[in-house]
Amino acid sequence: MEPVSVFIMDVTDSSSAGYGEELSDYLGKLETNIKNWYGKIGSVQVKHRSGDELIFLSEGYSSAFITAFYISSIWSYEKNLPYFGLAYGRLDKKVKEIDIEKWIHPLVKQARNANEHIKKQKDRETFCFQIPDKEPGLQTLINGMLSLQNVLRMEQTDIQRLVCSLYLIYGKQNTVAQLLDRSAPTVYSHYKKGHCEQILRSYREIVSVLDDSEAHEFPNKEYKQMNTLEESIRTNLKSQVQHMFNL
């Protein structure tokens, strides 16, 4: 058995966007970028399908959430935000053996149900987990934390959101200040007023919980922290950051 995680991503109001082809091209490039993020770190399956849908499968309980959080942090279309239904669990095959377009599995159904839950919301949140019935309390806690995180993110101004994304990628105040051509105190003010510390801490705490759950359920498996994955994502993004954020 292999520990894996899944997400199904949709895009808000994509059918009414006047730039549907452009958005579709963007999702196709995102699929390629995600594959580059993983490189040789671990097996990943990701596919842009059904116009505005992205389906993702990778090793590790936290990998889908890590990937989804970075996607949401660099997303370019503010009027057509992505949302993610997430699930994790055990797989009786290797990820590389899966045909992601034809894959039928309870984890896909869980991710689909979580995605549909968001779709029905009047004010859509960004993330929702559906976790196996044996852990209903954990699902409530994680989704509750994600709801609070979403409120903080939606209240951010454009500059606060940008500062938060750059902190996620670089983690250094002076580097973010240089990129934005602003003083370090000004950047720190945006960081504090935009509740970036709380947003990024909640992200890391959820990743930690997922990693701990994986380590507990697979005690005899060589445990691989997701730090290497994040380092790879950040390295890839740093080479594109000026283009992504029009800096």
Buried (B, 14 or more C-beta within 10 A) or exposed (E): EBBBBBBBBBBBEBEEBEEBEEBBEBBEEBBEBBEEBBEEBBBBBBBBEEEBBBBBBBBBBBBBBBBBBBBBBBBEBEEBBBBBBBBBBBBEEEBEEBEBEEBEBEBBEBBBBBBBBBEEEEEBBBBBBBBBEEEEEBBEBBBEBBEBBBEBBEEBEEBBBBBBBBBBBBEEBEBBBEBBEBEBEEBBBBBEBBBBEEBBEBBEEBBEBBBEBBBEEBEEEEEBEBEEBBEBBBEBBEEEBEEEBEE
